[in-house]
Amino acid sequence: MTCVDVLRHISRREMAGKLKVKSVINRGNRYFLVDARTLGAGRRYFETRSDAQEFADSKDIEAKRFGSAAFALTSKDGLEFIQAKERLDKLGATITAAVDFYERHHSAAVQLPLSKAVEEFIATKKAAKLSDRYIEQIGYSLASLKQSVGEKTVVSAIARADIEKWLHGSGWSPPTIRTKSIDVQSFFSVAVKRGWCSINPCASLEPVKIVSKAPGILTVDQVRAVMGAARRSEPTTVPYFSLGIFCGIRPAEICRLSASMVNIERNYVEVPAMHAKSRQRRLVTISSNCAEWLKLGCELPTGNLARKIKRVIEAAANGKPFWTQDCMRHSFASYHLAQHESAEKTALQMGHGGTDMLFRHYRELVTKDQAAAFWAIKPPAPSVEPQ
């Protein structure tokens, strides 16, 4: 019997009035019949009229109670009920089972709006002293999610389908989709721990497949052009390019270094845990050619160097752009690996826990001769005026 049939039977029962008790003779014996088929209870026979009447009255009360509830449903509620029932039938589940599941997974969750949850999440990341760049990036992702599902939506009500619609309906490229999915997965991981929801809707997302491209690295001539342009036009950027290209230190990490962290005499740069992307302290060896660039006397970068860096890169390009994102770190990894022929040494310099990431994202094939030329790039010797 479908939901529509039930409602129709209840409707007919309301119009028909109370169940009646009939006296019948069966095989020479008198019985009392109550015909309750309109309520799905069949035909019932009783030996006494009082038992039959008690049954009829109970069914009348039940019909009135549930029938009134059915008539109180709006057309929209009734349609939603019927559609939900049909969907559950295909899964072999009942409405009661669905409600039980919802209560188990959502009743204990704090009914926190997404906007408030995002605000608390960002506050925890700031308290953990994470980088401003990371907080800004994940903030953009969560702001976009709020716009998609509604900032007043309760966190526990956000389903995987909502996340997929947001990710794949925004026209983003696969790398951007992967970044956004990682951001929201981090958010929902915290949400589960805080009790804002019981399950992470991102846990069952299909992984985003991306065709890997060879990392962009600087050629030896391009490195010479960059270092020469920095020395001639913007000397304050020399340490920035030196530490990025010849030490593989990330730009954001370079800008947080102080003079005491760069020890040219002992040939190492200390990247404190609080400044490192991985939140792990590491010591990076200063190559001999990098030391000579640092000995030019330029101070470590302070303030906003963006414009100066851009001018150096444009001067070095001479109308033929070659600079790509993270090309300094990619170049360091490739030339360091070619020189030392040890993935473990290169990974250690870069602050990786293993060599997998090195081979997946940073390594590009470089010959021994190219590596030798790279590590031989030094500032020109000072000219000596004749006596």
Backbone torsions as a table, in degrees:
resi	resn	phi	psi	omega
1	MET	NA	125.5	-178.7
2	THR	-81.7	170.7	178.7
3	CYS	-61.5	-38.5	-179.6
4	VAL	-63.7	-41.4	178.9
5	ASP	-61.8	-42.7	179.7
6	VAL	-59.9	-47.0	-178.8
7	LEU	-63.5	-37.6	178.8
8	ARG	-65.9	-42.1	178.9
9	HIS	-63.0	-41.7	179.4
10	ILE	-64.3	-40.3	179.5
11	SER	-61.7	-44.7	179.3
12	ARG	-65.0	-37.0	-179.5
13	ARG	-65.5	-39.6	179.0
14	GLU	-61.9	-39.0	-178.2
15	MET	-77.3	-27.1	-175.5
16	ALA	-79.1	-21.4	-179.5
17	GLY	91.9	-159.9	-174.2
18	LYS	-75.7	155.0	173.7
19	LEU	-68.1	143.5	-178.5
20	LYS	-108.7	147.6	176.0
21	VAL	-97.6	125.0	180.0
22	LYS	-115.4	141.3	176.4
23	SER	-91.1	127.7	-177.5
24	VAL	-134.5	154.3	176.5
25	ILE	-109.5	125.9	179.8
26	ASN	-132.3	115.5	179.9
27	ARG	55.3	40.6	176.1
28	GLY	83.0	-1.4	-179.4
29	ASN	-110.8	146.3	178.4
30	ARG	-90.8	131.5	176.4
31	TYR	-131.8	166.1	178.9
32	PHE	-118.9	122.0	-171.8
33	LEU	-103.6	137.2	170.2
34	VAL	-122.6	115.5	-179.8
35	ASP	-91.6	100.0	-176.8
36	ALA	-111.9	28.2	-178.0
37	ARG	-65.2	-28.9	179.2
38	THR	-66.3	-17.8	178.5
39	LEU	-104.8	7.9	178.7
40	GLY	78.8	15.8	-177.4
41	ALA	-107.5	1.5	176.9
42	GLY	72.9	-165.8	177.4
43	ARG	-100.8	128.8	-176.7
44	ARG	-120.3	135.2	179.1
45	TYR	-110.4	139.2	179.8
46	PHE	-131.2	151.4	-179.2
47	GLU	-80.8	-24.5	-179.6
48	THR	-123.9	150.3	179.2
49	ARG	-64.5	-36.2	-177.8
50	SER	-63.6	-41.0	178.2
51	ASP	-65.5	-41.2	179.5
52	ALA	-64.1	-41.8	-179.2
53	GLN	-67.2	-37.7	178.8
54	GLU	-62.1	-42.4	178.1
55	PHE	-64.7	-45.0	-180.0
56	ALA	-61.8	-41.6	179.9
57	ASP	-64.4	-41.4	-179.2
58	SER	-63.8	-38.8	178.9
59	LYS	-71.2	-33.1	176.1
60	ASP	-63.5	-43.2	179.5
61	ILE	-64.0	-43.2	-179.5
62	GLU	-63.4	-43.0	180.0
63	ALA	-64.2	-40.4	-179.6
64	LYS	-65.7	-42.1	-177.7
65	ARG	-64.9	-52.2	-177.7
66	PHE	-76.4	-31.2	177.3
67	GLY	-64.9	-41.2	177.8
68	SER	-63.0	-39.8	179.4
69	ALA	-64.3	-38.2	-179.8
70	ALA	-66.5	-41.2	-179.5
71	PHE	-72.0	-18.1	178.6
72	ALA	-78.1	-15.1	179.5
73	LEU	-69.2	138.6	173.2
74	THR	-75.9	166.8	178.1
75	SER	-59.9	-38.7	-179.8
76	LYS	-65.9	-43.1	179.9
77	ASP	-65.3	-41.1	180.0
78	GLY	-64.1	-40.3	178.5
79	LEU	-65.6	-41.7	179.0
80	GLU	-63.8	-40.2	178.9
81	PHE	-61.3	-46.6	-178.3
82	ILE	-65.7	-42.0	179.7
83	GLN	-65.8	-39.7	178.2
84	ALA	-64.0	-41.1	178.9
85	LYS	-62.2	-42.2	179.9
86	GLU	-65.3	-38.9	178.3
87	ARG	-65.9	-40.8	179.4
88	LEU	-68.9	-34.7	178.2
89	ASP	-59.5	-38.3	179.7
90	LYS	-66.0	-26.9	179.7
91	LEU	-93.0	-1.7	-178.4
92	GLY	71.8	27.2	-177.8
93	ALA	-119.4	164.3	179.1
94	THR	-110.9	165.8	177.9
95	ILE	-63.5	-39.5	179.1
96	THR	-61.6	-42.8	178.9
97	ALA	-63.4	-39.0	179.4
98	ALA	-65.0	-41.9	179.2
99	VAL	-66.5	-40.1	178.1
100	ASP	-60.3	-42.8	179.2
101	PHE	-62.1	-45.4	-179.2
102	TYR	-61.5	-42.4	-179.3
103	GLU	-64.8	-39.7	-179.9
104	ARG	-63.3	-39.1	-172.4
105	HIS	-95.7	-14.8	-174.5
106	HIS	-123.7	-21.5	-176.6
107	SER	-66.0	-32.1	-178.7
108	ALA	-83.6	-12.4	-177.4
109	ALA	-75.6	143.0	175.7
110	VAL	-70.5	128.5	-177.0
111	GLN	-81.7	76.2	-174.8
112	LEU	-103.2	126.9	177.4
113	PRO	-62.7	149.9	-177.5
114	LEU	-58.4	-41.3	-178.1
115	SER	-59.7	-43.2	-179.9
116	LYS	-69.1	-39.8	179.9
117	ALA	-63.8	-42.6	178.9
118	VAL	-63.2	-40.6	178.8
119	GLU	-60.2	-45.1	179.0
120	GLU	-68.5	-37.4	179.4
121	PHE	-62.1	-48.2	179.5
122	ILE	-61.7	-38.1	179.2
123	ALA	-62.3	-39.5	179.0
124	THR	-67.0	-36.0	179.5
125	LYS	-69.4	-37.5	177.0
126	LYS	-67.1	-39.5	179.2
127	ALA	-65.0	-29.1	178.8
128	ALA	-80.7	1.6	177.5
129	LYS	63.6	33.7	175.3
130	LEU	-71.8	161.8	-173.4
131	SER	-65.7	149.2	178.7
132	ASP	-61.5	-35.4	-179.2
133	ARG	-64.3	-42.4	-179.9
134	TYR	-66.2	-44.8	-179.3
135	ILE	-63.3	-38.8	178.6
136	GLU	-66.0	-42.3	-178.6
137	GLN	-64.1	-49.1	-177.5
138	ILE	-70.5	-27.1	176.1
139	GLY	-65.7	-39.9	177.2
140	TYR	-63.3	-42.4	-179.1
141	SER	-62.8	-45.0	-177.7
142	LEU	-72.1	-31.2	176.2
143	ALA	-65.0	-38.6	178.3
144	SER	-66.9	-39.5	178.2
145	LEU	-63.5	-41.8	178.5
146	LYS	-60.2	-41.2	-179.9
147	GLN	-65.0	-32.3	-177.1
148	SER	-77.8	-48.2	-174.4
149	VAL	-98.0	-13.4	-178.6
150	GLY	101.7	124.3	-175.0
151	GLU	-70.1	-18.5	178.8
152	LYS	-89.1	-5.4	179.2
153	THR	-64.7	134.2	178.7
154	VAL	-68.8	138.0	-175.8
155	VAL	-56.4	-42.3	-176.7
156	SER	-68.1	-13.8	-178.8
157	ALA	-90.8	-6.7	-178.6
158	ILE	-81.4	122.5	-176.7
159	ALA	-105.8	170.3	178.8
160	ARG	-57.7	-39.4	-179.5
161	ALA	-60.0	-35.6	178.0
162	ASP	-65.7	-40.9	-180.0
163	ILE	-66.6	-44.0	-179.0
164	GLU	-64.9	-40.4	178.5
165	LYS	-61.9	-40.4	179.5
166	TRP	-67.6	-47.3	-175.6
167	LEU	-66.0	-44.8	-171.5
168	HIS	-96.8	-2.1	179.3
169	GLY	-105.1	6.7	-176.5
170	SER	-100.4	-4.5	179.2
171	GLY	75.9	20.0	180.0
172	TRP	-77.5	157.4	175.1
173	SER	-76.2	159.8	179.9
174	PRO	-53.6	-43.9	178.2
175	PRO	-61.1	-38.4	178.8
176	THR	-67.6	-40.7	177.8
177	ILE	-60.1	-42.0	179.8
178	ARG	-64.6	-42.2	178.9
179	THR	-62.6	-45.2	179.8
180	LYS	-63.1	-40.6	-179.1
181	SER	-66.1	-36.2	176.8
182	ILE	-65.4	-40.5	179.9
183	ASP	-61.8	-49.5	-176.8
184	VAL	-72.4	-27.7	176.4
185	GLN	-66.3	-37.9	176.0
186	SER	-63.3	-40.8	179.3
187	PHE	-62.5	-47.3	-177.1
188	PHE	-71.6	-25.6	174.3
189	SER	-62.5	-43.3	176.4
190	VAL	-67.7	-37.6	-179.5
191	ALA	-61.2	-39.1	178.2
192	VAL	-65.7	-43.7	-179.7
193	LYS	-64.2	-34.9	-179.0
194	ARG	-83.0	-8.1	-179.6
195	GLY	83.2	16.5	178.2
196	TRP	-77.2	-23.5	174.5
197	CYS	-154.2	162.8	-175.9
198	SER	-96.8	-22.8	178.7
199	ILE	-132.9	152.7	177.6
200	ASN	-89.9	110.0	-177.4
201	PRO	-64.8	-14.4	-179.3
202	CYS	-87.0	-11.7	-174.6
203	ALA	-62.8	-29.0	-177.1
204	SER	-105.2	15.9	177.4
205	LEU	-68.0	144.1	176.1
206	GLU	-69.5	133.3	179.5
207	PRO	-64.0	145.0	179.8
208	VAL	-85.8	124.6	-179.8
209	LYS	-92.1	127.5	-178.3
210	ILE	-127.3	130.4	176.6
211	VAL	-77.6	117.2	-176.6
212	SER	-70.6	137.6	175.7
213	LYS	-110.9	153.0	177.9
214	ALA	-62.2	134.6	-178.5
215	PRO	-65.1	145.1	178.4
216	GLY	-80.0	122.2	177.8
217	ILE	-121.9	158.8	179.9
218	LEU	-85.1	138.2	174.3
219	THR	-76.4	167.4	179.0
220	VAL	-59.8	-43.5	179.5
221	ASP	-64.1	-37.4	179.2
222	GLN	-67.6	-37.9	176.5
223	VAL	-64.3	-43.6	177.4
224	ARG	-58.8	-41.6	-179.0
225	ALA	-65.4	-41.9	-179.3
226	VAL	-65.8	-48.2	-178.0
227	MET	-65.8	-37.7	178.0
228	GLY	-66.0	-42.9	179.3
229	ALA	-65.1	-37.8	178.5
230	ALA	-65.2	-43.7	-178.1
231	ARG	-65.3	-39.1	-174.8
232	ARG	-81.0	-44.5	-171.1
233	SER	-101.6	-34.2	-177.7
234	GLU	-137.6	75.7	-175.9
235	PRO	-57.5	-27.6	-178.4
236	THR	-68.3	-13.3	179.6
237	THR	-93.4	-4.7	-178.0
238	VAL	-58.0	-47.5	177.9
239	PRO	-60.3	-37.5	179.7
240	TYR	-59.1	-53.0	-179.1
241	PHE	-68.9	-34.5	-179.8
242	SER	-63.8	-50.4	-178.2
243	LEU	-69.9	-30.8	179.1
244	GLY	-74.5	-44.2	-175.2
245	ILE	-82.9	-44.8	-173.3
246	PHE	-96.4	-7.7	176.9
247	CYS	-122.0	-12.9	177.5
248	GLY	71.6	19.4	179.8
249	ILE	-79.0	137.8	-177.8
250	ARG	-65.2	146.2	179.5
251	PRO	-53.2	-43.8	-179.1
252	ALA	-65.1	-33.2	178.9
253	GLU	-72.5	-38.1	179.7
254	ILE	-59.5	-43.3	-175.5
255	CYS	-70.5	-9.6	178.1
256	ARG	-102.3	-3.7	-178.7
257	LEU	-73.6	150.0	172.2
258	SER	-113.1	166.7	-176.5
259	ALA	-59.7	-33.0	-177.8
260	SER	-69.8	-15.8	-178.8
261	MET	-87.9	-9.8	180.0
262	VAL	-109.6	106.1	-176.7
263	ASN	-109.8	94.7	-176.5
264	ILE	-69.6	-35.9	-178.5
265	GLU	-61.9	-39.4	-178.3
266	ARG	-99.8	4.7	172.3
267	ASN	59.5	50.0	172.8
268	TYR	-152.2	155.1	173.6
269	VAL	-117.5	128.6	176.5
270	GLU	-93.3	122.8	174.0
271	VAL	-106.4	100.9	-176.9
272	PRO	-61.7	155.1	-179.3
273	ALA	-57.9	-38.0	-177.0
274	MET	-69.4	-18.4	179.2
275	HIS	-101.9	-14.5	-175.4
276	ALA	-83.5	145.1	178.2
277	LYS	-62.2	-37.5	-178.9
278	SER	-81.7	-4.4	-177.2
279	ARG	60.4	31.3	175.7
280	GLN	-129.8	131.3	-179.9
281	ARG	-66.8	141.2	175.6
282	ARG	-145.7	153.9	175.6
283	LEU	-110.7	124.7	-177.9
284	VAL	-108.8	127.9	-179.5
285	THR	-71.6	135.3	176.4
286	ILE	-91.1	120.2	179.0
287	SER	-69.6	161.6	-177.1
288	SER	-62.8	-39.6	-179.9
289	ASN	-71.4	-34.7	177.1
290	CYS	-64.5	-38.7	179.1
291	ALA	-60.2	-38.6	-179.6
292	GLU	-67.8	-35.6	176.2
293	TRP	-67.0	-39.6	-178.6
294	LEU	-70.6	-25.3	-179.0
295	LYS	-77.7	-0.3	177.8
296	LEU	-65.7	-13.0	175.4
297	GLY	97.8	3.8	-179.7
298	CYS	-75.7	144.5	178.8
299	GLU	-79.5	161.5	176.9
300	LEU	-65.9	152.3	-176.4
301	PRO	-62.6	135.6	175.4
302	THR	-134.7	152.1	177.9
303	GLY	70.6	-159.4	-176.6
304	ASN	-90.2	107.6	-179.9
305	LEU	-97.9	2.6	-172.2
306	ALA	-53.1	-47.2	-177.5
307	ARG	-66.4	-40.7	179.9
308	LYS	-65.4	-43.4	179.3
309	ILE	-61.3	-42.1	179.8
310	LYS	-62.8	-40.8	179.7
311	ARG	-65.0	-38.2	179.1
312	VAL	-65.0	-46.0	-178.4
313	ILE	-63.3	-41.8	178.9
314	GLU	-65.6	-38.5	178.8
315	ALA	-66.3	-39.9	-179.8
316	ALA	-69.1	-34.4	-177.9
317	ALA	-70.4	-32.7	178.8
318	ASN	53.4	45.7	177.9
319	GLY	86.4	-3.7	179.7
320	LYS	-123.2	84.2	-174.2
321	PRO	-56.6	136.8	178.7
322	PHE	-137.9	-7.7	-173.8
323	TRP	-76.2	132.7	176.0
324	THR	-129.2	163.1	-179.0
325	GLN	-61.2	134.5	177.6
326	ASP	62.9	19.1	-179.0
327	CYS	-65.3	-28.6	179.1
328	MET	-65.2	-48.5	-178.9
329	ARG	-67.8	-39.7	176.6
330	HIS	-61.5	-42.1	-179.1
331	SER	-65.0	-45.7	179.0
332	PHE	-55.9	-49.3	-177.3
333	ALA	-59.1	-44.2	-176.1
334	SER	-68.6	-45.7	-178.4
335	TYR	-73.1	-34.0	178.4
336	HIS	-67.3	-42.2	179.5
337	LEU	-65.0	-39.7	179.7
338	ALA	-66.4	-35.9	-179.0
339	GLN	-73.6	-47.3	-172.7
340	HIS	-93.3	-16.8	-179.9
341	GLU	51.9	40.2	179.9
342	SER	-142.9	106.6	179.0
343	ALA	-63.2	-33.3	-179.3
344	GLU	-64.8	-43.2	179.4
345	LYS	-64.2	-43.4	-179.0
346	THR	-65.7	-44.1	179.1
347	ALA	-61.9	-38.0	179.1
348	LEU	-64.1	-43.4	178.4
349	GLN	-60.9	-35.4	-176.2
350	MET	-85.8	-8.8	178.3
351	GLY	85.5	22.9	178.5
352	HIS	-91.4	146.8	178.6
353	GLY	-76.7	-17.6	179.4
354	GLY	-153.8	-170.1	-176.1
355	THR	-99.9	-5.5	-176.3
356	ASP	-59.7	-48.5	-177.8
357	MET	-64.4	-35.3	179.2
358	LEU	-58.8	-46.5	-177.3
359	PHE	-77.8	-26.7	-179.1
360	ARG	-76.7	-39.1	-167.3
361	HIS	-119.9	-26.4	-167.8
362	TYR	-114.1	-28.6	-169.7
363	ARG	-76.8	132.9	170.6
364	GLU	-131.2	146.1	-176.2
365	LEU	-68.1	126.9	180.0
366	VAL	-134.9	138.2	180.0
367	THR	-80.3	163.8	178.3
368	LYS	-62.7	-39.5	-179.6
369	ASP	-65.1	-41.1	178.1
370	GLN	-64.4	-41.0	179.3
371	ALA	-63.7	-41.5	179.3
372	ALA	-62.0	-40.0	179.3
373	ALA	-68.6	-36.9	179.6
374	PHE	-62.3	-49.4	-176.8
375	TRP	-76.1	-2.8	177.2
376	ALA	-99.2	1.6	-179.7
377	ILE	-73.8	114.3	-176.2
378	LYS	-133.0	161.2	175.1
379	PRO	-66.7	149.1	-179.9
380	PRO	-63.6	146.7	179.5
381	ALA	-66.6	142.3	179.0
382	PRO	-62.2	139.0	-178.6
383	SER	-72.3	144.6	179.4
384	VAL	-108.8	118.3	-179.1
385	GLU	-74.6	139.9	-179.9
386	PRO	-63.1	147.1	179.5
387	GLN	-71.2	NA	NA
